[in-house]
Amino acid sequence: MKSLIKAIAVALVLAAPVASFAQSNQPLTREQVRADLVQVEKAGYSPLDWMHYPDNIQAAEARVAAQKGAAADTSGYGSVSRDSSQSGQRGE
């Protein structure tokens, strides 16, 4: 009987991190959606401009993402190099 209780206790201890990890993907709240809308509107999106809808919201979201990316890079090491090179072939 004691081994059964120990087994259940071990199972609960191992399952606790999995349960807490599963709850990290919650849906957005109304406040978060409103805050996102305000950010996109500040970046130039107008909900009244429905004639250019997909293009204007995508452009505004790209501006917001660029602002967040620029604000997040405080490492001081610069950006990632986008250059490519080939090796293993001799240039002639």
Backbone atoms as SQL, in Angstrom:
CREATE TABLE atoms (id INTEGER PRIMARY KEY, chain TEXT, resi INTEGER, resn TEXT, atom TEXT, x REAL, y REAL, z REAL);
INSERT INTO atoms VALUES
  (1, 'A', 1, 'MET', 'N', 0.819, -1.187, 0.000),
  (2, 'A', 1, 'MET', 'CA', 0.000, 0.000, 0.000),
  (3, 'A', 1, 'MET', 'C', 0.866, 1.255, 0.000),
  (4, 'A', 2, 'LYS', 'N', 1.986, 1.221, 0.781),
  (5, 'A', 2, 'LYS', 'CA', 2.865, 2.380, 0.827),
  (6, 'A', 2, 'LYS', 'C', 3.526, 2.622, -0.519),
  (7, 'A', 3, 'SER', 'N', 3.857, 1.556, -1.246),
  (8, 'A', 3, 'SER', 'CA', 4.480, 1.726, -2.559),
  (9, 'A', 3, 'SER', 'C', 3.495, 2.340, -3.553),
  (10, 'A', 4, 'LEU', 'N', 2.217, 2.024, -3.432),
  (11, 'A', 4, 'LEU', 'CA', 1.211, 2.628, -4.301),
  (12, 'A', 4, 'LEU', 'C', 1.100, 4.126, -4.035),
  (13, 'A', 5, 'ILE', 'N', 1.122, 4.525, -2.786),
  (14, 'A', 5, 'ILE', 'CA', 1.051, 5.939, -2.427),
  (15, 'A', 5, 'ILE', 'C', 2.293, 6.669, -2.918),
  (16, 'A', 6, 'LYS', 'N', 3.449, 6.036, -2.782),
  (17, 'A', 6, 'LYS', 'CA', 4.687, 6.645, -3.280),
  (18, 'A', 6, 'LYS', 'C', 4.644, 6.792, -4.798),
  (19, 'A', 7, 'ALA', 'N', 4.137, 5.787, -5.480),
  (20, 'A', 7, 'ALA', 'CA', 4.050, 5.849, -6.937),
  (21, 'A', 7, 'ALA', 'C', 3.117, 6.971, -7.386),
  (22, 'A', 8, 'ILE', 'N', 2.003, 7.131, -6.695),
  (23, 'A', 8, 'ILE', 'CA', 1.070, 8.208, -7.036),
  (24, 'A', 8, 'ILE', 'C', 1.704, 9.565, -6.754),
  (25, 'A', 9, 'ALA', 'N', 2.413, 9.683, -5.640),
  (26, 'A', 9, 'ALA', 'CA', 3.076, 10.937, -5.299),
  (27, 'A', 9, 'ALA', 'C', 4.134, 11.297, -6.343),
  (28, 'A', 10, 'VAL', 'N', 4.909, 10.315, -6.786),
  (29, 'A', 10, 'VAL', 'CA', 5.931, 10.556, -7.807),
  (30, 'A', 10, 'VAL', 'C', 5.269, 10.969, -9.120),
  (31, 'A', 11, 'ALA', 'N', 4.180, 10.304, -9.464),
  (32, 'A', 11, 'ALA', 'CA', 3.482, 10.646, -10.701),
  (33, 'A', 11, 'ALA', 'C', 2.939, 12.072, -10.652),
  (34, 'A', 12, 'LEU', 'N', 2.419, 12.485, -9.508),
  (35, 'A', 12, 'LEU', 'CA', 1.914, 13.852, -9.376),
  (36, 'A', 12, 'LEU', 'C', 3.027, 14.880, -9.457),
  (37, 'A', 13, 'VAL', 'N', 4.161, 14.576, -8.859),
  (38, 'A', 13, 'VAL', 'CA', 5.296, 15.496, -8.901),
  (39, 'A', 13, 'VAL', 'C', 5.806, 15.638, -10.327),
  (40, 'A', 14, 'LEU', 'N', 5.833, 14.555, -11.070),
  (41, 'A', 14, 'LEU', 'CA', 6.303, 14.620, -12.455),
  (42, 'A', 14, 'LEU', 'C', 5.282, 15.260, -13.384),
  (43, 'A', 15, 'ALA', 'N', 4.015, 15.162, -13.066),
  (44, 'A', 15, 'ALA', 'CA', 2.971, 15.721, -13.919),
  (45, 'A', 15, 'ALA', 'C', 2.740, 17.203, -13.662),
  (46, 'A', 16, 'ALA', 'N', 3.146, 17.726, -12.545),
  (47, 'A', 16, 'ALA', 'CA', 2.907, 19.132, -12.204),
  (48, 'A', 16, 'ALA', 'C', 3.545, 20.096, -13.205),
  (49, 'A', 17, 'PRO', 'N', 4.807, 19.927, -13.606),
  (50, 'A', 17, 'PRO', 'CA', 5.368, 20.860, -14.590),
  (51, 'A', 17, 'PRO', 'C', 4.667, 20.779, -15.945),
  (52, 'A', 18, 'VAL', 'N', 4.211, 19.609, -16.318),
  (53, 'A', 18, 'VAL', 'CA', 3.514, 19.461, -17.595),
  (54, 'A', 18, 'VAL', 'C', 2.189, 20.217, -17.548),
  (55, 'A', 19, 'ALA', 'N', 1.480, 20.132, -16.451),
  (56, 'A', 19, 'ALA', 'CA', 0.202, 20.838, -16.322),
  (57, 'A', 19, 'ALA', 'C', 0.402, 22.345, -16.321),
  (58, 'A', 20, 'SER', 'N', 1.442, 22.836, -15.672),
  (59, 'A', 20, 'SER', 'CA', 1.669, 24.275, -15.658),
  (60, 'A', 20, 'SER', 'C', 2.148, 24.761, -17.022),
  (61, 'A', 21, 'PHE', 'N', 2.888, 23.947, -17.756),
  (62, 'A', 21, 'PHE', 'CA', 3.337, 24.326, -19.088),
  (63, 'A', 21, 'PHE', 'C', 2.165, 24.378, -20.060),
  (64, 'A', 22, 'ALA', 'N', 1.212, 23.487, -19.915),
  (65, 'A', 22, 'ALA', 'CA', 0.069, 23.446, -20.823),
  (66, 'A', 22, 'ALA', 'C', -0.806, 24.680, -20.679),
  (67, 'A', 23, 'GLN', 'N', -0.771, 25.348, -19.550),
  (68, 'A', 23, 'GLN', 'CA', -1.616, 26.506, -19.339),
  (69, 'A', 23, 'GLN', 'C', -0.993, 27.805, -19.827),
  (70, 'A', 24, 'SER', 'N', 0.207, 27.776, -20.368),
  (71, 'A', 24, 'SER', 'CA', 0.864, 29.004, -20.788),
  (72, 'A', 24, 'SER', 'C', 0.326, 29.523, -22.117),
  (73, 'A', 25, 'ASN', 'N', -0.449, 28.749, -22.830),
  (74, 'A', 25, 'ASN', 'CA', -0.956, 29.156, -24.134),
  (75, 'A', 25, 'ASN', 'C', -2.415, 29.579, -24.020),
  (76, 'A', 26, 'GLN', 'N', -2.674, 30.608, -23.240),
  (77, 'A', 26, 'GLN', 'CA', -4.031, 31.090, -23.019),
  (78, 'A', 26, 'GLN', 'C', -4.452, 32.015, -24.158),
  (79, 'A', 27, 'PRO', 'N', -5.742, 32.101, -24.449),
  (80, 'A', 27, 'PRO', 'CA', -6.202, 33.051, -25.468),
  (81, 'A', 27, 'PRO', 'C', -6.023, 34.493, -24.983),
  (82, 'A', 28, 'LEU', 'N', -6.021, 35.406, -25.929),
  (83, 'A', 28, 'LEU', 'CA', -5.844, 36.814, -25.589),
  (84, 'A', 28, 'LEU', 'C', -7.082, 37.349, -24.878),
  (85, 'A', 29, 'THR', 'N', -6.862, 38.282, -23.976),
  (86, 'A', 29, 'THR', 'CA', -7.971, 38.942, -23.299),
  (87, 'A', 29, 'THR', 'C', -8.428, 40.136, -24.136),
  (88, 'A', 30, 'ARG', 'N', -9.558, 40.695, -23.800),
  (89, 'A', 30, 'ARG', 'CA', -10.054, 41.874, -24.519),
  (90, 'A', 30, 'ARG', 'C', -9.086, 43.044, -24.389),
  (91, 'A', 31, 'GLU', 'N', -8.499, 43.185, -23.223),
  (92, 'A', 31, 'GLU', 'CA', -7.556, 44.280, -23.017),
  (93, 'A', 31, 'GLU', 'C', -6.327, 44.127, -23.902),
  (94, 'A', 32, 'GLN', 'N', -5.850, 42.878, -24.062),
  (95, 'A', 32, 'GLN', 'CA', -4.691, 42.647, -24.918),
  (96, 'A', 32, 'GLN', 'C', -5.022, 42.933, -26.383),
  (97, 'A', 33, 'VAL', 'N', -6.213, 42.547, -26.814),
  (98, 'A', 33, 'VAL', 'CA', -6.628, 42.808, -28.194),
  (99, 'A', 33, 'VAL', 'C', -6.759, 44.311, -28.424),
  (100, 'A', 34, 'ARG', 'N', -7.351, 45.024, -27.476),
  (101, 'A', 34, 'ARG', 'CA', -7.476, 46.482, -27.599),
  (102, 'A', 34, 'ARG', 'C', -6.112, 47.154, -27.622),
  (103, 'A', 35, 'ALA', 'N', -5.190, 46.682, -26.798),
  (104, 'A', 35, 'ALA', 'CA', -3.840, 47.255, -26.781),
  (105, 'A', 35, 'ALA', 'C', -3.139, 47.013, -28.119),
  (106, 'A', 36, 'ASP', 'N', -3.315, 45.822, -28.687),
  (107, 'A', 36, 'ASP', 'CA', -2.734, 45.536, -30.004),
  (108, 'A', 36, 'ASP', 'C', -3.336, 46.440, -31.076),
  (109, 'A', 37, 'LEU', 'N', -4.642, 46.656, -31.012),
  (110, 'A', 37, 'LEU', 'CA', -5.299, 47.532, -31.981),
  (111, 'A', 37, 'LEU', 'C', -4.791, 48.964, -31.869),
  (112, 'A', 38, 'VAL', 'N', -4.593, 49.440, -30.652),
  (113, 'A', 38, 'VAL', 'CA', -4.068, 50.793, -30.451),
  (114, 'A', 38, 'VAL', 'C', -2.655, 50.892, -31.021),
  (115, 'A', 39, 'GLN', 'N', -1.825, 49.878, -30.801),
  (116, 'A', 39, 'GLN', 'CA', -0.462, 49.890, -31.344),
  (117, 'A', 39, 'GLN', 'C', -0.477, 49.937, -32.860),
  (118, 'A', 40, 'VAL', 'N', -1.338, 49.137, -33.485),
  (119, 'A', 40, 'VAL', 'CA', -1.397, 49.087, -34.942),
  (120, 'A', 40, 'VAL', 'C', -1.946, 50.406, -35.495),
  (121, 'A', 41, 'GLU', 'N', -2.912, 50.999, -34.803),
  (122, 'A', 41, 'GLU', 'CA', -3.434, 52.291, -35.253),
  (123, 'A', 41, 'GLU', 'C', -2.381, 53.384, -35.141),
  (124, 'A', 42, 'LYS', 'N', -1.551, 53.333, -34.101),
  (125, 'A', 42, 'LYS', 'CA', -0.464, 54.308, -33.964),
  (126, 'A', 42, 'LYS', 'C', 0.582, 54.119, -35.062),
  (127, 'A', 43, 'ALA', 'N', 0.682, 52.895, -35.578),
  (128, 'A', 43, 'ALA', 'CA', 1.643, 52.614, -36.643),
  (129, 'A', 43, 'ALA', 'C', 1.093, 52.951, -38.023),
  (130, 'A', 44, 'GLY', 'N', -0.143, 53.463, -38.093),
  (131, 'A', 44, 'GLY', 'CA', -0.666, 53.919, -39.375),
  (132, 'A', 44, 'GLY', 'C', -1.873, 53.169, -39.899),
  (133, 'A', 45, 'TYR', 'N', -2.379, 52.198, -39.191),
  (134, 'A', 45, 'TYR', 'CA', -3.546, 51.448, -39.652),
  (135, 'A', 45, 'TYR', 'C', -4.813, 52.228, -39.357),
  (136, 'A', 46, 'SER', 'N', -5.708, 52.278, -40.339),
  (137, 'A', 46, 'SER', 'CA', -7.003, 52.914, -40.147),
  (138, 'A', 46, 'SER', 'C', -8.093, 51.877, -40.414),
  (139, 'A', 47, 'PRO', 'N', -8.912, 51.547, -39.409),
  (140, 'A', 47, 'PRO', 'CA', -9.966, 50.565, -39.637),
  (141, 'A', 47, 'PRO', 'C', -11.037, 51.062, -40.605),
  (142, 'A', 48, 'LEU', 'N', -11.075, 52.356, -40.881),
  (143, 'A', 48, 'LEU', 'CA', -12.059, 52.897, -41.815),
  (144, 'A', 48, 'LEU', 'C', -11.623, 52.749, -43.273),
  (145, 'A', 49, 'ASP', 'N', -10.360, 52.460, -43.504),
  (146, 'A', 49, 'ASP', 'CA', -9.849, 52.289, -44.868),
  (147, 'A', 49, 'ASP', 'C', -10.005, 50.834, -45.284),
  (148, 'A', 50, 'TRP', 'N', -11.221, 50.440, -45.584),
  (149, 'A', 50, 'TRP', 'CA', -11.493, 49.046, -45.913),
  (150, 'A', 50, 'TRP', 'C', -11.153, 48.715, -47.358),
  (151, 'A', 51, 'MET', 'N', -10.885, 49.707, -48.186),
  (152, 'A', 51, 'MET', 'CA', -10.530, 49.457, -49.586),
  (153, 'A', 51, 'MET', 'C', -9.134, 48.839, -49.704),
  (154, 'A', 52, 'HIS', 'N', -8.261, 49.142, -48.768),
  (155, 'A', 52, 'HIS', 'CA', -6.887, 48.622, -48.801),
  (156, 'A', 52, 'HIS', 'C', -6.626, 47.731, -47.597),
  (157, 'A', 53, 'TYR', 'N', -7.649, 47.017, -47.157),
  (158, 'A', 53, 'TYR', 'CA', -7.595, 46.301, -45.880),
  (159, 'A', 53, 'TYR', 'C', -6.413, 45.355, -45.715),
  (160, 'A', 54, 'PRO', 'N', -6.209, 44.381, -46.529),
  (161, 'A', 54, 'PRO', 'CA', -5.117, 43.462, -46.161),
  (162, 'A', 54, 'PRO', 'C', -3.751, 44.133, -46.190),
  (163, 'A', 55, 'ASP', 'N', -3.563, 45.037, -47.146),
  (164, 'A', 55, 'ASP', 'CA', -2.241, 45.656, -47.273),
  (165, 'A', 55, 'ASP', 'C', -1.930, 46.612, -46.136),
  (166, 'A', 56, 'ASN', 'N', -2.920, 47.440, -45.743),
  (167, 'A', 56, 'ASN', 'CA', -2.601, 48.451, -44.738),
  (168, 'A', 56, 'ASN', 'C', -2.424, 47.859, -43.342),
  (169, 'A', 57, 'ILE', 'N', -3.144, 46.812, -43.000),
  (170, 'A', 57, 'ILE', 'CA', -2.921, 46.230, -41.665),
  (171, 'A', 57, 'ILE', 'C', -1.621, 45.432, -41.628),
  (172, 'A', 58, 'GLN', 'N', -1.278, 44.787, -42.735),
  (173, 'A', 58, 'GLN', 'CA', -0.011, 44.044, -42.767),
  (174, 'A', 58, 'GLN', 'C', 1.174, 45.002, -42.672),
  (175, 'A', 59, 'ALA', 'N', 1.079, 46.141, -43.335),
  (176, 'A', 59, 'ALA', 'CA', 2.161, 47.125, -43.261),
  (177, 'A', 59, 'ALA', 'C', 2.287, 47.682, -41.845),
  (178, 'A', 60, 'ALA', 'N', 1.152, 47.956, -41.212),
  (179, 'A', 60, 'ALA', 'CA', 1.190, 48.481, -39.843),
  (180, 'A', 60, 'ALA', 'C', 1.730, 47.434, -38.875),
  (181, 'A', 61, 'GLU', 'N', 1.332, 46.175, -39.048),
  (182, 'A', 61, 'GLU', 'CA', 1.853, 45.110, -38.179),
  (183, 'A', 61, 'GLU', 'C', 3.349, 44.931, -38.384),
  (184, 'A', 62, 'ALA', 'N', 3.824, 45.095, -39.612),
  (185, 'A', 62, 'ALA', 'CA', 5.262, 44.997, -39.872),
  (186, 'A', 62, 'ALA', 'C', 6.009, 46.130, -39.176),
  (187, 'A', 63, 'ARG', 'N', 5.414, 47.346, -39.169),
  (188, 'A', 63, 'ARG', 'CA', 6.054, 48.469, -38.473),
  (189, 'A', 63, 'ARG', 'C', 6.109, 48.226, -36.973),
  (190, 'A', 64, 'VAL', 'N', 5.029, 47.674, -36.418),
  (191, 'A', 64, 'VAL', 'CA', 5.014, 47.379, -34.979),
  (192, 'A', 64, 'VAL', 'C', 6.055, 46.303, -34.660),
  (193, 'A', 65, 'ALA', 'N', 6.143, 45.277, -35.496),
  (194, 'A', 65, 'ALA', 'CA', 7.134, 44.223, -35.268),
  (195, 'A', 65, 'ALA', 'C', 8.554, 44.767, -35.373),
  (196, 'A', 66, 'ALA', 'N', 8.779, 45.691, -36.306),
  (197, 'A', 66, 'ALA', 'CA', 10.111, 46.291, -36.437),
  (198, 'A', 66, 'ALA', 'C', 10.447, 47.135, -35.217),
  (199, 'A', 67, 'GLN', 'N', 9.452, 47.857, -34.697),
  (200, 'A', 67, 'GLN', 'CA', 9.688, 48.657, -33.497),
  (201, 'A', 67, 'GLN', 'C', 9.986, 47.765, -32.305),
  (202, 'A', 68, 'LYS', 'N', 9.258, 46.670, -32.178),
  (203, 'A', 68, 'LYS', 'CA', 9.511, 45.742, -31.072),
  (204, 'A', 68, 'LYS', 'C', 10.869, 45.087, -31.214),
  (205, 'A', 69, 'GLY', 'N', 11.251, 44.747, -32.448),
  (206, 'A', 69, 'GLY', 'CA', 12.549, 44.134, -32.682),
  (207, 'A', 69, 'GLY', 'C', 13.692, 45.086, -32.396),
  (208, 'A', 70, 'ALA', 'N', 13.526, 46.349, -32.770),
  (209, 'A', 70, 'ALA', 'CA', 14.570, 47.341, -32.517),
  (210, 'A', 70, 'ALA', 'C', 14.687, 47.616, -31.027),
  (211, 'A', 71, 'ALA', 'N', 13.578, 47.604, -30.328),
  (212, 'A', 71, 'ALA', 'CA', 13.612, 47.864, -28.890),
  (213, 'A', 71, 'ALA', 'C', 14.179, 46.673, -28.128),
  (214, 'A', 72, 'ALA', 'N', 14.027, 45.477, -28.667),
  (215, 'A', 72, 'ALA', 'CA', 14.464, 44.279, -27.962),
  (216, 'A', 72, 'ALA', 'C', 15.966, 44.031, -28.105),
  (217, 'A', 73, 'ASP', 'N', 16.599, 44.587, -29.132),
  (218, 'A', 73, 'ASP', 'CA', 18.019, 44.320, -29.369),
  (219, 'A', 73, 'ASP', 'C', 18.862, 45.288, -28.554),
  (220, 'A', 74, 'THR', 'N', 19.185, 44.892, -27.337),
  (221, 'A', 74, 'THR', 'CA', 20.031, 45.722, -26.477),
  (222, 'A', 74, 'THR', 'C', 21.325, 45.012, -26.141),
  (223, 'A', 75, 'SER', 'N', 21.672, 44.000, -26.930),
  (224, 'A', 75, 'SER', 'CA', 22.855, 43.206, -26.620),
  (225, 'A', 75, 'SER', 'C', 24.148, 43.939, -26.945),
  (226, 'A', 76, 'GLY', 'N', 24.108, 44.826, -27.943),
  (227, 'A', 76, 'GLY', 'CA', 25.304, 45.548, -28.323),
  (228, 'A', 76, 'GLY', 'C', 26.189, 44.791, -29.287),
  (229, 'A', 77, 'TYR', 'N', 25.750, 43.642, -29.770),
  (230, 'A', 77, 'TYR', 'CA', 26.566, 42.853, -30.676),
  (231, 'A', 77, 'TYR', 'C', 26.208, 43.060, -32.129),
  (232, 'A', 78, 'GLY', 'N', 25.187, 43.819, -32.455),
  (233, 'A', 78, 'GLY', 'CA', 24.815, 44.042, -33.839),
  (234, 'A', 78, 'GLY', 'C', 23.839, 42.997, -34.330),
  (235, 'A', 79, 'SER', 'N', 23.503, 43.110, -35.593),
  (236, 'A', 79, 'SER', 'CA', 22.500, 42.212, -36.158),
  (237, 'A', 79, 'SER', 'C', 23.159, 40.963, -36.733),
  (238, 'A', 80, 'VAL', 'N', 22.323, 40.025, -37.106),
  (239, 'A', 80, 'VAL', 'CA', 22.793, 38.781, -37.690),
  (240, 'A', 80, 'VAL', 'C', 23.208, 39.034, -39.131),
  (241, 'A', 81, 'SER', 'N', 24.324, 38.494, -39.529),
  (242, 'A', 81, 'SER', 'CA', 24.805, 38.666, -40.886),
  (243, 'A', 81, 'SER', 'C', 23.951, 37.863, -41.849),
  (244, 'A', 82, 'ARG', 'N', 23.563, 38.477, -42.947),
  (245, 'A', 82, 'ARG', 'CA', 22.739, 37.801, -43.926),
  (246, 'A', 82, 'ARG', 'C', 23.570, 37.346, -45.129),
  (247, 'A', 83, 'ASP', 'N', 24.868, 37.514, -45.057),
  (248, 'A', 83, 'ASP', 'CA', 25.743, 37.095, -46.151),
  (249, 'A', 83, 'ASP', 'C', 25.853, 35.590, -46.191),
  (250, 'A', 84, 'SER', 'N', 26.148, 35.082, -47.357),
  (251, 'A', 84, 'SER', 'CA', 26.360, 33.635, -47.485),
  (252, 'A', 84, 'SER', 'C', 27.681, 33.405, -48.213),
  (253, 'A', 85, 'SER', 'N', 28.241, 32.264, -47.992),
  (254, 'A', 85, 'SER', 'CA', 29.480, 31.916, -48.662),
  (255, 'A', 85, 'SER', 'C', 29.461, 30.438, -48.994),
  (256, 'A', 86, 'GLN', 'N', 30.285, 30.072, -49.969),
  (257, 'A', 86, 'GLN', 'CA', 30.395, 28.667, -50.344),
  (258, 'A', 86, 'GLN', 'C', 31.799, 28.196, -50.041),
  (259, 'A', 87, 'SER', 'N', 31.883, 26.955, -49.670),
  (260, 'A', 87, 'SER', 'CA', 33.204, 26.390, -49.448),
  (261, 'A', 87, 'SER', 'C', 33.264, 25.020, -50.111),
  (262, 'A', 88, 'GLY', 'N', 34.463, 24.543, -50.292),
  (263, 'A', 88, 'GLY', 'CA', 34.627, 23.219, -50.889),
  (264, 'A', 88, 'GLY', 'C', 34.835, 23.269, -52.381),
  (265, 'A', 89, 'GLN', 'N', 34.736, 24.451, -52.984),
  (266, 'A', 89, 'GLN', 'CA', 34.972, 24.586, -54.413),
  (267, 'A', 89, 'GLN', 'C', 36.118, 25.550, -54.635),
  (268, 'A', 90, 'ARG', 'N', 36.965, 25.201, -55.541),
  (269, 'A', 90, 'ARG', 'CA', 38.108, 26.044, -55.840),
  (270, 'A', 90, 'ARG', 'C', 37.726, 27.024, -56.926),
  (271, 'A', 91, 'GLY', 'N', 37.933, 28.294, -56.657),
  (272, 'A', 91, 'GLY', 'CA', 37.622, 29.312, -57.659),
  (273, 'A', 91, 'GLY', 'C', 38.665, 29.318, -58.762),
  (274, 'A', 92, 'GLU', 'N', 38.206, 29.359, -59.984),
  (275, 'A', 92, 'GLU', 'CA', 39.140, 29.366, -61.112),
  (276, 'A', 92, 'GLU', 'C', 38.943, 30.572, -61.959);
